[in-house]
Amino acid sequence: MLFGPTQTDAILANLAANAPMGQDRIVYNAVKDWLGSEELSWMMTGERYYRNKPDILYRKKYAIGPDGEPVEVKNVANNKLVNGFMKKLTDQKVGYLLSKLISVQAENKAYLDILTEDYVNDDFQRQLQNLGKECIQKGRAWLHPYYDEDGAFRLKRFPSQELIPLWRDNDHTELDAMIRVYSIITYEADARKKVTKVEYWDSSGVYRYVYEDKQAIPDIECGAYSPHFVIVNPDGAELPYNWTKVPFICFKYNAEEQGLLEQIKTLIDDYDRQKSDNSNKLEDTPDDILILKNYDGTNLGEFRKNLLAYRAVKVSDDGGLDSLSADLNPEAHKQHQEQSRKDIYEFGRGVDTQSDRFGGDPSGIALKFLYADLDMDCNMIETEFQFALRQLLWFINAHLANSGAGDFEGEKVTFIFNRDILINETEAINNAKSSVGVISDETIVANHPWVTDAQDELDRIKEERETAMDDYGTLGARRTGTEEPNPAGEAV
């Protein structure tokens, strides 16, 4: 039995007995620290930048006022040019590693059919892509196995900013408990109120609290405790059960659980700022700077009006109007932006498709070199995802065992990530032709650029060969009652 029954009353009594320095204080302190943590701030910022809402959008222009303090200036250009590097790099990594359905290998054919048909399918691949985006933005993503109202085994992704893991080990491989914190909106009469809810998950069940007034109090309205799930017997009796593990699986971007933005935020901000400032200069700076002497008028506003309307200006005595040309130095700006762009892709470990290195028809070796950083980053992501998938497999096996589908706990399963690699097709096809007779047909077919499903393609080849042999056999067949020579020239 991979999960066991539980008694609600006994657990609630145990919770009450531990109240003096118990779970409620642990929950309150953990939530308090989390809501003010730098880690949460980075998660929210990573998501914001992915949605193309970087800091440049909230920038204001200031000048020194009469009293020496900065004063916001609203009558000058304040362009806010957004460059979606975070979104592009994130989608590039996800598309490269997770766009194709992962393959599953297992020696047990029945087990393999169950996994590929019911669990590791197209729906799961979409979920895996969303987990990839989430962990790149926020450092880690979470998958929650549960049973829905119809008793079906399901997987749900929770936002990372809602979950506070309490790890059992320093390497963050096994959970001791999980705290979920989220907000809901309630209405009391005509008043709109925001309520912070907290759930504490461990191997004994789920404990619910309301976070308010510097304390976490049991949520009596929603139920202070419940098991992980309930099994209904044929006679209608409900039996509470718990997983023997905390039902949350962590998908990490890297071992440090550090999001992509932490590596490149200053570079992105500088690129946005410099590009926006250059746009401001082009908009604000006139072709010439005007030097006005002894203007025969009341103010500069009137001067600008007369200059635009009459192409003339009235001066007195020895007055005059001179101009100075403004020098914007566009070459220096261009060099700075080009270097910043290179740095963003260098430290963001991505591929800049605007690079001049993509010119012409690069060979397979050249493409591998261009994709080296992206490939290295995806290697690390795959390592973390492989570990997470093995943890997910434990919950799937537990469900299969306890639902009577079979005990597959000791079965070996291999997950293969099929990367979407850019290749030189002509070179790959020629290499495949040259490999005939040297390596197996299966390997050649699997590496052919036009093949999406190697086994399906092999089945088609086999079917075509059998059809061709049948046609050949018909042409050389012997009619009943007649004798025809065989290919060797002898009588049949």
MARPA-774854 format. One record per residue (C-alpha): x, y, z; residue number from 1. Coordinates in pm, whole numbers, padded with zeros to 5 digits. Layout:
BEGIN
NODE       x       y       z  num
NODE       X       Y       Z  NUM
...
//
This chain:
BEGIN
NODE       x       y       z  num
NODE   00000   00000   00000    1
NODE   00159   00324  -00115    2
NODE  -00086   00546   00067    3
NODE  -00274   00479   00387    4
NODE  -00601   00561   00564    5
NODE  -00620   00835   00826    6
NODE  -00850   00929   01111    7
NODE  -00962   01293   01098    8
NODE  -01063   01322   01465    9
NODE  -00731   01185   01590   10
NODE  -00532   01423   01373   11
NODE  -00735   01726   01483   12
NODE  -00686   01624   01846   13
NODE  -00312   01594   01791   14
NODE  -00307   01938   01629   15
NODE  -00485   02090   01929   16
NODE  -00242   01922   02167   17
NODE   00054   02081   01990   18
NODE  -00100   02429   01978   19
NODE   00131   02616   02225   20
NODE   00432   02607   01990   21
NODE   00276   02421   01708   22
NODE   00179   02440   01351   23
NODE  -00006   02770   01363   24
NODE   00307   02964   01466   25
NODE   00518   02778   01209   26
NODE   00268   02871   00941   27
NODE   00243   03235   01049   28
NODE   00619   03291   01065   29
NODE   00682   03115   00733   30
NODE   00415   03319   00554   31
NODE   00534   03645   00711   32
NODE   00894   03584   00601   33
NODE   00786   03472   00255   34
NODE   00568   03773   00177   35
NODE   00861   04006   00248   36
NODE   01132   03791   00093   37
NODE   01369   03877  -00190   38
NODE   01299   03537  -00346   39
NODE   00928   03617  -00388   40
NODE   01016   03959  -00528   41
NODE   01237   03801  -00796   42
NODE   00961   03556  -00887   43
NODE   00709   03834  -00944   44
NODE   00963   04044  -01134   45
NODE   01056   03748  -01357   46
NODE   00692   03695  -01448   47
NODE   00646   04070  -01510   48
NODE   00944   04087  -01745   49
NODE   00820   03779  -01933   50
NODE   00493   03964  -01990   51
NODE   00694   04254  -02139   52
NODE   00639   04489  -01845   53
NODE   00997   04583  -01747   54
NODE   01107   04869  -01523   55
NODE   01139   05113  -01813   56
NODE   00759   05134  -01836   57
NODE   00744   05293  -01491   58
NODE   01028   05543  -01535   59
NODE   00970   05916  -01484   60
NODE   01185   06207  -01601   61
NODE   01328   06443  -01338   62
NODE   01513   06774  -01328   63
NODE   01662   06975  -01042   64
NODE   01403   07221  -00910   65
NODE   01453   07571  -00763   66
NODE   01518   07433  -00414   67
NODE   01772   07179  -00540   68
NODE   01535   06882  -00510   69
NODE   01442   06659  -00807   70
NODE   01114   06755  -00971   71
NODE   00925   06543  -01224   72
NODE   00932   06690  -01574   73
NODE   00632   06615  -01794   74
NODE   00688   06845  -02092   75
NODE   00981   06650  -02239   76
NODE   00992   06324  -02431   77
NODE   00979   06015  -02210   78
NODE   00965   05726  -02453   79
NODE   00953   05383  -02296   80
NODE   01079   05129  -02547   81
NODE   01040   04768  -02440   82
NODE   01262   04493  -02582   83
NODE   01124   04148  -02500   84
NODE   01450   03966  -02427   85
NODE   01311   03778  -02129   86
NODE   01016   03641  -02325   87
NODE   01228   03549  -02627   88
NODE   01497   03369  -02425   89
NODE   01238   03183  -02217   90
NODE   01033   03072  -02517   91
NODE   01352   02977  -02701   92
NODE   01461   02740  -02424   93
NODE   01114   02589  -02387   94
NODE   01072   02550  -02763   95
NODE   01414   02391  -02800   96
NODE   01377   02140  -02515   97
NODE   01003   02084  -02469   98
NODE   00826   02153  -02799   99
NODE   00835   01785  -02903  100
NODE   00661   01507  -02712  101
NODE   00904   01332  -02480  102
NODE   00959   00961  -02547  103
NODE   00913   00690  -02286  104
NODE   01095   00358  -02281  105
NODE   01008   00062  -02056  106
NODE   01064  -00313  -02083  107
NODE   00713  -00390  -01961  108
NODE   00492  -00338  -02270  109
NODE   00167  -00318  -02072  110
NODE   00315  -00057  -01840  111
NODE   00454   00141  -02134  112
NODE   00112   00149  -02301  113
NODE  -00049   00281  -01983  114
NODE   00210   00557  -01944  115
NODE   00202   00676  -02305  116
NODE  -00175   00660  -02348  117
NODE  -00293   00800  -02016  118
NODE  -00010   01009  -01868  119
NODE   00283   01106  -02092  120
NODE   00071   01229  -02383  121
NODE   00004   01554  -02570  122
NODE  -00186   01706  -02278  123
NODE   00103   01634  -02045  124
NODE   00351   01783  -02292  125
NODE   00156   02109  -02288  126
NODE   00166   02104  -01910  127
NODE   00538   02033  -01920  128
NODE   00592   02337  -02143  129
NODE   00407   02558  -01895  130
NODE   00619   02416  -01613  131
NODE   00927   02502  -01821  132
NODE   00817   02864  -01865  133
NODE   00732   02894  -01497  134
NODE   01062   02759  -01368  135
NODE   01270   02975  -01604  136
NODE   01082   03284  -01490  137
NODE   01077   03199  -01120  138
NODE   01349   02943  -01055  139
NODE   01111   02655  -00988  140
NODE   00764   02530  -01079  141
NODE   00528   02295  -00898  142
NODE   00304   02007  -01008  143
NODE   00036   01874  -00775  144
NODE  -00112   01523  -00816  145
NODE  -00471   01494  -00692  146
NODE  -00807   01327  -00749  147
NODE  -01091   01526  -00900  148
NODE  -01457   01507  -00802  149
NODE  -01508   01204  -01026  150
NODE  -01217   01016  -00869  151
NODE  -00988   01057  -01171  152
NODE  -00615   01104  -01116  153
NODE  -00513   01456  -01223  154
NODE  -00211   01686  -01229  155
NODE  -00236   02057  -01153  156
NODE   00021   02336  -01174  157
NODE   00024   02585  -00886  158
NODE   00187   02931  -00925  159
NODE   00530   02923  -00764  160
NODE   00469   03244  -00570  161
NODE   00188   03071  -00379  162
NODE   00402   02784  -00248  163
NODE   00652   02787   00039  164
NODE   00844   02457   00050  165
NODE   00976   02323   00379  166
NODE   01259   02096   00269  167
NODE   01385   01795   00458  168
NODE   01738   01818   00318  169
NODE   01984   02087   00209  170
NODE   01982   01970  -00153  171
NODE   01605   02029  -00172  172
NODE   01521   01681  -00296  173
NODE   01252   01580  -00045  174
NODE   00971   01781   00110  175
NODE   00891   01779   00478  176
NODE   00583   01995   00424  177
NODE   00438   02252   00186  178
NODE   00267   02580   00273  179
NODE   00035   02738   00019  180
NODE  -00065   03102   00063  181
NODE  -00318   03275  -00162  182
NODE  -00574   03554  -00147  183
NODE  -00947   03559  -00215  184
NODE  -01195   03845  -00231  185
NODE  -01499   03832  -00001  186
NODE  -01788   04071   00050  187
NODE  -01932   04166   00386  188
NODE  -02244   04375   00323  189
NODE  -02117   04638   00075  190
NODE  -01754   04610   00184  191
NODE  -01500   04435  -00037  192
NODE  -01240   04249   00168  193
NODE  -00920   04067   00075  194
NODE  -00862   03752   00281  195
NODE  -00534   03562   00289  196
NODE  -00579   03185   00307  197
NODE  -00308   02939   00405  198
NODE  -00284   02562   00358  199
NODE  -00030   02342   00534  200
NODE   00032   02013   00352  201
NODE   00228   01722   00495  202
NODE   00200   01344   00487  203
NODE  -00082   01352   00744  204
NODE  -00318   01572   00544  205
NODE  -00411   01934   00479  206
NODE  -00453   02197   00752  207
NODE  -00622   02526   00664  208
NODE  -00574   02868   00822  209
NODE  -00669   03230   00777  210
NODE  -00373   03469   00796  211
NODE  -00474   03786   00979  212
NODE  -00410   04001   01287  213
NODE  -00051   03877   01321  214
NODE  -00160   03517   01357  215
NODE  -00275   03212   01162  216
NODE  -00608   03090   01292  217
NODE  -00777   02762   01186  218
NODE  -01015   02810   00895  219
NODE  -01332   02665   01044  220
NODE  -01548   02789   00754  221
NODE  -01361   02587   00490  222
NODE  -01260   02306   00722  223
NODE  -00957   02318   00948  224
NODE  -00841   01975   00832  225
NODE  -00900   01729   00550  226
NODE  -00714   01425   00416  227
NODE  -00543   01434   00079  228
NODE  -00838   01254  -00079  229
NODE  -01140   01038   00002  230
NODE  -01227   00694  -00137  231
NODE  -01596   00605  -00160  232
NODE  -01683   00239  -00108  233
NODE  -01958   00066  -00309  234
NODE  -02187   00100  -00005  235
NODE  -02136   00479  -00008  236
NODE  -01905   00494   00294  237
NODE  -01625   00752   00264  238
NODE  -01275   00652   00373  239
NODE  -01010   00928   00414  240
NODE  -00665   00853   00270  241
NODE  -00328   01028   00248  242
NODE  -00029   00993   00021  243
NODE   00276   00885   00219  244
NODE   00465   01172   00050  245
NODE   00381   01540   00033  246
NODE   00193   01564  -00301  247
NODE   00397   01839  -00468  248
NODE   00670   01787  -00730  249
NODE   00935   02052  -00792  250
NODE   01056   02126  -01146  251
NODE   01370   02339  -01117  252
NODE   01539   02567  -01369  253
NODE   01872   02486  -01203  254
NODE   02003   02339  -00880  255
NODE   02014   02688  -00723  256
NODE   01644   02747  -00809  257
NODE   01744   03085  -00949  258
NODE   01539   03235  -01231  259
NODE   01681   03356  -01562  260
NODE   01612   03725  -01496  261
NODE   01854   03737  -01202  262
NODE   02135   03674  -01450  263
NODE   02047   03943  -01704  264
NODE   01814   04205  -01551  265
NODE   02074   04483  -01535  266
NODE   02166   04419  -01899  267
NODE   01803   04429  -02014  268
NODE   01736   04747  -01813  269
NODE   02041   04919  -01962  270
NODE   01940   04821  -02317  271
NODE   01585   04952  -02267  272
NODE   01709   05270  -02100  273
NODE   01972   05354  -02363  274
NODE   01735   05287  -02649  275
NODE   01462   05497  -02488  276
NODE   01704   05781  -02407  277
NODE   01829   05787  -02764  278
NODE   01470   05809  -02886  279
NODE   01409   06095  -02640  280
NODE   01712   06284  -02772  281
NODE   01596   06247  -03131  282
NODE   01254   06378  -03035  283
NODE   01359   06656  -02798  284
NODE   01679   06784  -02953  285
NODE   01622   07026  -03244  286
NODE   01839   07034  -03551  287
NODE   01996   07349  -03405  288
NODE   02021   07509  -03061  289
NODE   01898   07870  -03090  290
NODE   02088   08156  -02918  291
NODE   01861   08459  -02878  292
NODE   01992   08813  -02794  293
NODE   01774   09115  -02700  294
NODE   01446   08959  -02806  295
NODE   01176   09225  -02848  296
NODE   00899   09021  -02691  297
NODE   00758   08904  -02361  298
NODE   00850   08534  -02333  299
NODE   01006   08238  -02510  300
NODE   00666   08085  -02585  301
NODE   00580   08386  -02797  302
NODE   00920   08359  -02967  303
NODE   00861   07996  -03068  304
NODE   00514   08083  -03196  305
NODE   00639   08372  -03410  306
NODE   00925   08160  -03544  307
NODE   00688   07885  -03656  308
NODE   00415   08116  -03786  309
NODE   00614   08390  -03960  310
NODE   00960   08236  -04003  311
NODE   01089   08559  -03847  312
NODE   01164   08703  -03507  313
NODE   01175   09067  -03392  314
NODE   01478   09187  -03194  315
NODE   01586   09526  -03061  316
NODE   01911   09729  -03069  317
NODE   02204   09493  -03126  318
NODE   01990   09179  -03088  319
NODE   02029   08876  -03303  320
NODE   01967   08505  -03347  321
NODE   02242   08246  -03378  322
NODE   02240   07865  -03377  323
NODE   02459   07574  -03272  324
NODE   02436   07228  -03424  325
NODE   02360   06939  -03186  326
NODE   02589   06634  -03202  327
NODE   02410   06307  -03108  328
NODE   02702   06068  -03184  329
NODE   02485   05780  -03316  330
NODE   02785   05551  -03374  331
NODE   02871   05537  -03003  332
NODE   02508   05450  -02920  333
NODE   02503   05179  -03186  334
NODE   02822   05015  -03056  335
NODE   02695   05021  -02699  336
NODE   02363   04860  -02793  337
NODE   02529   04593  -03005  338
NODE   02756   04497  -02716  339
NODE   02464   04496  -02471  340
NODE   02267   04267  -02700  341
NODE   02560   04026  -02725  342
NODE   02594   04024  -02346  343
NODE   02224   03950  -02295  344
NODE   02240   03643  -02519  345
NODE   02580   03543  -02379  346
NODE   02475   03541  -02014  347
NODE   02115   03447  -02087  348
NODE   02251   03141  -02272  349
NODE   02044   03188  -02583  350
NODE   02083   03214  -02959  351
NODE   02071   03557  -03122  352
NODE   01908   03485  -03457  353
NODE   02008   03832  -03580  354
NODE   02374   03744  -03549  355
NODE   02575   03767  -03870  356
NODE   02703   03416  -03793  357
NODE   02371   03281  -03927  358
NODE   02450   03410  -04275  359
NODE   02486   03169  -04565  360
NODE   02428   02797  -04513  361
NODE   02616   02699  -04197  362
NODE   02732   02341  -04158  363
NODE   02614   02108  -03885  364
NODE   02927   02176  -03679  365
NODE   02880   02553  -03711  366
NODE   02516   02525  -03598  367
NODE   02617   02315  -03298  368
NODE   02867   02585  -03205  369
NODE   02600   02856  -03234  370
NODE   02364   02653  -03015  371
NODE   02628   02554  -02758  372
NODE   02514   02790  -02480  373
NODE   02147   02710  -02531  374
NODE   02225   02339  -02537  375
NODE   02428   02367  -02214  376
NODE   02145   02547  -02033  377
NODE   01889   02293  -02155  378
NODE   02114   02009  -02036  379
NODE   02084   02146  -01684  380
NODE   01708   02192  -01717  381
NODE   01673   01836  -01843  382
NODE   01871   01700  -01548  383
NODE   01633   01868  -01303  384
NODE   01324   01763  -01502  385
NODE   01441   01401  -01517  386
NODE   01456   01395  -01136  387
NODE   01109   01554  -01113  388
NODE   00962   01303  -01359  389
NODE   01093   01016  -01146  390
NODE   00913   01169  -00848  391
NODE   00596   01203  -01054  392
NODE   00629   00837  -01152  393
NODE   00605   00743  -00784  394
NODE   00258   00902  -00758  395
NODE   00147   00743  -01086  396
NODE   00263   00400  -00967  397
NODE   00089   00452  -00633  398
NODE  -00234   00536  -00811  399
NODE  -00206   00234  -01045  400
NODE  -00134  -00004  -00757  401
NODE  -00419   00116  -00539  402
NODE  -00670   00135  -00824  403
NODE  -00602  -00225  -00924  404
NODE  -00431  -00145  -01256  405
NODE  -00112  -00326  -01155  406
NODE   00196  -00299  -00938  407
NODE   00474  -00137  -01142  408
NODE   00683   00002  -00858  409
NODE   01006  -00176  -00956  410
NODE   00980  -00115  -01332  411
NODE   01257   00084  -01498  412
NODE   01141   00379  -01708  413
NODE   01352   00607  -01929  414
NODE   01237   00953  -02040  415
NODE   01393   01093  -02357  416
NODE   01368   01465  -02437  417
NODE   01344   01516  -02813  418
NODE   01501   01854  -02879  419
NODE   01400   02075  -03169  420
NODE   01750   02113  -03314  421
NODE   01822   02331  -03616  422
NODE   02025   02130  -03866  423
NODE   02164   02150  -04217  424
NODE   01916   01918  -04393  425
NODE   02127   01847  -04702  426
NODE   02425   01751  -04490  427
NODE   02211   01532  -04262  428
NODE   02049   01347  -04554  429
NODE   02387   01281  -04718  430
NODE   02522   01151  -04387  431
NODE   02221   00920  -04358  432
NODE   02286   00778  -04707  433
NODE   02652   00721  -04625  434
NODE   02557   00534  -04307  435
NODE   02356   00260  -04478  436
NODE   02513  -00074  -04394  437
NODE   02728   00080  -04121  438
NODE   02462   00139  -03854  439
NODE   02108   00009  -03811  440
NODE   01820   00130  -04028  441
NODE   01636   00234  -03711  442
NODE   01915   00474  -03612  443
NODE   01935   00616  -03965  444
NODE   01559   00672  -03982  445
NODE   01547   00827  -03635  446
NODE   01809   01085  -03736  447
NODE   01663   01171  -04076  448
NODE   01543   01536  -04074  449
NODE   01208   01458  -04238  450
NODE   01108   01189  -03989  451
NODE   00895   01286  -03686  452
NODE   00811   00933  -03563  453
NODE   01088   00678  -03623  454
NODE   00883   00369  -03540  455
NODE   00593   00481  -03757  456
NODE   00832   00545  -04047  457
NODE   00992   00200  -04006  458
NODE   00646   00041  -04015  459
NODE   00569   00227  -04338  460
NODE   00896   00112  -04496  461
NODE   00822  -00247  -04398  462
NODE   00469  -00224  -04541  463
NODE   00598  -00077  -04870  464
NODE   00858  -00355  -04905  465
NODE   00598  -00626  -04840  466
NODE   00366  -00470  -05097  467
NODE   00648  -00458  -05353  468
NODE   00732  -00825  -05288  469
NODE   00367  -00924  -05331  470
NODE   00352  -00740  -05665  471
NODE   00672  -00910  -05780  472
NODE   00540  -01248  -05675  473
NODE   00221  -01195  -05876  474
NODE   00419  -01113  -06190  475
NODE   00621  -01436  -06163  476
NODE   00339  -01663  -06044  477
NODE   00245  -01994  -06216  478
NODE  -00111  -02034  -06341  479
NODE  -00286  -02355  -06251  480
NODE  -00220  -02630  -06506  481
NODE   00068  -02452  -06676  482
NODE   00439  -02457  -06637  483
NODE   00644  -02140  -06651  484
NODE   01017  -02103  -06611  485
NODE   01143  -01967  -06281  486
NODE   01395  -01679  -06264  487
NODE   01680  -01934  -06280  488
NODE   01548  -02078  -06607  489
NODE   01446  -02418  -06465  490
NODE   01104  -02578  -06483  491
NODE   00887  -02536  -06177  492
//
